[in-house]
Amino acid sequence: MAVLRSASESPSLLRRLAQPVLRLDSRLQRRNQIFEYSSDPQCMFRMQLVEAQQDVTLSDGSVIRKGDKIINIHLWNEHLPQIPPEGPTFAWARRLGSSFDFSLRQLAAFIARHPKLDSVAAIRAYVAVATSSREVQLLRLMGHFGFVTVASGRPPSWAERLHQYGENLLGLLLLLAVNPVVARISALWRVRQDLLLPRKLFDQRYGAPSKSDATPSVRRQGEAPPLAKSRQLVTSRL
């Protein structure tokens, strides 16, 4: 904890840390075909197109079939509302909620511009939480935006646990680089939770606006995203 505190209090150390960490994050995004679907600085997500690896029935009766297209959303750390030095405030929470809603509406607009995405069955968030109390808070927040929990059919293997630890380490380094106020050593032991937003509910809540309403993507503009082939980030437990 002392190491994190000293790092967060040293701007020069954070600057030295930020560049290599952000370069590594950018390299992993390219490898796993994760990209920005909007250039708006308020958009807090990137997206990745994958295939469901098994059938899933959600609590609302929606069924996701093996092979269905799924959009994974990934946090765009540099665009997250910065937590003030005094910690989370109501004003910060309102900004976060507004950015979350805006980002999903931008995603709906992106999908509307790309007919090849018409068959997407759901939006997926694969979230990480550090404690059971935080998990309850996070699931309540995600439920507010329409996401439902996907029950895990089995515990993660040791290989999956090791991969999750690597993701947690990278996540902690990214926090130190872009938002050190919230960096905590407990981030290394975060566990994962699968959440899905069925396509029908997504369209009902966030609409399918006209093609001129969305901020264009800054990458691969005008093209539908390729299907991710990497098993590492494909929804292997769906």
C-alpha positions as CSV (number, residue, x, y, z in Angstrom):
1,M,0.0,0.0,0.0
2,A,2.9,2.3,0.8
3,V,4.3,1.7,-2.7
4,L,1.0,2.7,-4.3
5,R,0.8,5.8,-2.1
6,S,4.3,6.9,-2.9
7,A,3.7,6.4,-6.6
8,S,0.4,8.3,-6.6
9,E,2.2,11.2,-4.8
10,S,5.0,11.4,-7.4
11,P,3.9,12.9,-10.7
12,S,7.3,12.2,-12.3
13,L,7.1,8.5,-11.4
14,L,3.6,8.3,-12.8
15,R,4.7,9.9,-16.0
16,R,7.5,7.4,-16.4
17,L,5.0,4.6,-15.7
18,A,2.2,5.8,-17.9
19,Q,3.8,5.7,-21.3
20,P,5.0,2.0,-21.3
21,V,1.8,0.8,-19.7
22,L,-0.4,2.7,-22.2
23,R,1.7,1.4,-25.1
24,L,1.3,-2.2,-23.8
25,D,-2.5,-1.7,-23.4
26,S,-2.7,-0.3,-27.0
27,R,-0.7,-3.3,-28.3
28,L,-3.1,-5.8,-26.6
29,Q,-6.1,-3.9,-27.9
30,R,-4.8,-4.3,-31.5
31,R,-4.0,-8.0,-31.0
32,N,-7.4,-8.7,-29.6
33,Q,-9.2,-6.4,-32.1
34,I,-10.6,-4.1,-29.5
35,F,-11.3,-0.6,-30.9
36,E,-13.1,2.7,-30.3
37,Y,-16.5,3.0,-31.8
38,S,-16.8,6.7,-31.0
39,S,-14.3,9.6,-30.9
40,D,-16.3,11.5,-28.3
41,P,-14.3,12.1,-25.1
42,Q,-17.4,11.3,-23.1
43,C,-17.5,7.7,-24.4
44,M,-16.1,5.4,-21.8
45,F,-16.1,2.1,-23.7
46,R,-14.3,0.4,-26.5
47,M,-15.8,-2.7,-28.2
48,Q,-14.8,-6.1,-29.4
49,L,-16.9,-8.5,-31.5
50,V,-16.8,-12.1,-30.5
51,E,-18.9,-15.3,-30.6
52,A,-20.7,-17.0,-27.8
53,Q,-19.1,-20.3,-26.9
54,Q,-22.2,-22.0,-25.4
55,D,-26.0,-21.6,-25.0
56,V,-27.2,-19.3,-22.3
57,T,-30.8,-18.5,-21.1
58,L,-31.1,-15.2,-19.3
59,S,-33.5,-14.3,-16.5
60,D,-35.8,-12.4,-18.9
61,G,-36.2,-15.4,-21.1
62,S,-33.7,-14.3,-23.8
63,V,-31.6,-17.1,-25.2
64,I,-28.0,-16.7,-26.5
65,R,-27.0,-19.5,-28.8
66,K,-23.5,-20.9,-29.3
67,G,-22.0,-19.0,-32.2
68,D,-24.2,-15.9,-31.8
69,K,-22.4,-12.6,-32.2
70,I,-21.7,-10.7,-28.9
71,I,-20.3,-7.3,-28.4
72,N,-17.9,-7.1,-25.5
73,I,-17.5,-3.6,-24.0
74,H,-14.2,-2.6,-22.5
75,L,-13.5,0.4,-20.3
76,W,-11.6,3.2,-22.0
77,N,-9.6,4.2,-18.9
78,E,-8.4,7.6,-20.2
79,H,-12.1,8.6,-20.7
80,L,-13.4,7.6,-17.3
81,P,-14.5,10.5,-15.1
82,Q,-11.6,11.2,-12.7
83,I,-12.4,10.6,-9.0
84,P,-11.6,13.7,-7.0
85,P,-8.9,13.7,-4.3
86,E,-11.5,13.6,-1.6
87,G,-13.0,10.4,-3.1
88,P,-16.2,9.6,-5.0
89,T,-18.9,12.3,-4.7
90,F,-22.5,12.6,-5.8
91,A,-21.3,14.9,-8.6
92,W,-18.8,12.3,-9.8
93,A,-21.4,9.6,-9.6
94,R,-23.8,11.6,-11.8
95,R,-21.0,12.2,-14.4
96,L,-20.2,8.5,-14.4
97,G,-23.9,7.5,-14.9
98,S,-24.3,10.1,-17.6
99,S,-21.1,8.8,-19.4
100,F,-22.3,5.2,-19.1
101,D,-25.7,6.0,-20.7
102,F,-24.1,8.2,-23.4
103,S,-21.6,5.4,-24.2
104,L,-24.3,2.8,-24.7
105,R,-26.3,5.2,-26.9
106,Q,-23.2,5.8,-29.0
107,L,-22.8,2.1,-29.3
108,A,-26.4,1.8,-30.5
109,A,-25.7,4.4,-33.1
110,F,-22.6,2.6,-34.3
111,I,-24.5,-0.6,-34.6
112,A,-27.2,1.2,-36.6
113,R,-24.5,2.4,-39.1
114,H,-23.2,-1.1,-39.7
115,P,-25.8,-3.6,-41.1
116,K,-23.3,-6.5,-40.5
117,L,-24.0,-6.0,-36.8
118,D,-27.7,-6.5,-37.1
119,S,-27.3,-10.1,-35.9
120,V,-25.6,-9.2,-32.6
121,A,-27.5,-11.0,-29.9
122,A,-26.3,-9.2,-26.8
123,I,-23.9,-6.7,-25.2
124,R,-21.5,-8.2,-22.7
125,A,-19.6,-6.7,-19.8
126,Y,-17.0,-8.9,-18.1
127,V,-16.5,-6.9,-14.9
128,A,-14.0,-7.3,-12.1
129,V,-14.7,-6.6,-8.4
130,A,-12.5,-6.7,-5.3
131,T,-14.9,-7.5,-2.5
132,S,-18.4,-8.9,-2.0
133,S,-19.8,-5.6,-0.9
134,R,-18.4,-3.9,-4.0
135,E,-19.9,-6.7,-6.1
136,V,-23.4,-6.0,-4.8
137,Q,-22.9,-2.3,-5.6
138,L,-21.6,-3.0,-9.0
139,L,-24.3,-5.5,-9.9
140,R,-26.9,-2.9,-8.7
141,L,-25.3,-0.3,-11.0
142,M,-25.2,-2.6,-14.0
143,G,-28.7,-3.7,-13.4
144,H,-29.8,0.0,-13.6
145,F,-28.5,0.0,-17.2
146,G,-30.2,-3.3,-18.1
147,F,-27.4,-5.8,-17.6
148,V,-28.3,-9.2,-16.0
149,T,-25.9,-11.7,-14.4
150,V,-24.8,-14.8,-16.2
151,A,-24.4,-17.7,-13.8
152,S,-21.0,-19.4,-14.1
153,G,-21.3,-23.1,-14.9
154,R,-18.0,-24.0,-13.4
155,P,-15.2,-22.4,-11.3
156,P,-12.3,-21.0,-13.3
157,S,-9.3,-23.3,-14.1
158,W,-5.8,-22.5,-12.7
159,A,-4.9,-21.3,-16.2
160,E,-7.9,-18.9,-16.2
161,R,-7.0,-17.7,-12.7
162,L,-3.5,-17.0,-13.8
163,H,-4.7,-15.1,-16.8
164,Q,-7.1,-13.1,-14.6
165,Y,-4.2,-12.2,-12.3
166,G,-2.3,-10.9,-15.2
167,E,-5.3,-8.8,-16.3
168,N,-5.6,-7.5,-12.7
169,L,-1.9,-6.5,-12.7
170,L,-2.3,-4.6,-15.9
171,G,-5.5,-3.0,-14.6
172,L,-3.7,-1.8,-11.5
173,L,-0.9,-0.4,-13.6
174,L,-3.4,1.4,-15.8
175,L,-5.1,2.9,-12.7
176,L,-1.7,4.2,-11.5
177,A,-1.1,5.7,-14.9
178,V,-4.4,7.4,-15.5
179,N,-6.3,7.6,-12.2
180,P,-3.9,7.0,-9.3
181,V,-6.4,8.2,-6.7
182,V,-8.4,5.0,-7.0
183,A,-5.4,2.6,-7.2
184,R,-5.5,-0.1,-4.5
185,I,-3.4,-3.2,-4.1
186,S,-6.7,-5.2,-3.6
187,A,-7.2,-4.8,-7.4
188,L,-4.8,-7.7,-7.8
189,W,-7.3,-10.1,-6.3
190,R,-10.4,-9.0,-8.2
191,V,-12.8,-11.7,-9.4
192,R,-14.8,-11.7,-12.6
193,Q,-18.6,-11.5,-13.2
194,D,-20.3,-12.0,-16.5
195,L,-23.1,-9.6,-17.4
196,L,-25.3,-9.5,-20.5
197,L,-27.6,-6.9,-21.9
198,P,-30.0,-8.7,-24.4
199,R,-30.2,-7.1,-27.8
200,K,-33.9,-6.5,-27.7
201,L,-33.7,-4.7,-24.4
202,F,-30.6,-2.8,-25.6
203,D,-32.5,-1.5,-28.6
204,Q,-35.5,-0.6,-26.5
205,R,-33.5,1.4,-23.9
206,Y,-30.8,3.0,-26.0
207,G,-32.5,3.2,-29.4
208,A,-31.4,2.8,-32.9
209,P,-30.8,6.4,-33.8
210,S,-30.4,7.7,-37.3
211,K,-27.0,7.1,-38.9
212,S,-26.1,10.8,-38.6
213,D,-26.6,10.9,-34.8
214,A,-23.5,9.2,-33.7
215,T,-20.0,10.5,-33.3
216,P,-18.0,8.5,-35.9
217,S,-15.3,6.1,-34.8
218,V,-11.7,7.3,-34.9
219,R,-10.6,3.9,-36.1
220,R,-11.7,1.8,-39.1
221,Q,-14.3,4.4,-39.8
222,G,-17.1,3.2,-42.1
223,E,-16.2,-0.5,-41.7
224,A,-17.9,-3.1,-39.6
225,P,-15.4,-4.5,-37.0
226,P,-13.8,-7.9,-37.7
227,L,-14.8,-10.9,-35.6
228,A,-12.3,-11.5,-32.9
229,K,-10.4,-14.8,-33.3
230,S,-8.4,-14.7,-30.0
231,R,-9.7,-17.4,-27.6
232,Q,-8.1,-15.3,-24.8
233,L,-10.9,-12.7,-24.8
234,V,-13.7,-14.7,-26.5
235,T,-16.6,-15.3,-24.2
236,S,-15.4,-18.7,-23.2
237,R,-17.8,-19.1,-20.3
238,L,-21.0,-18.0,-22.1
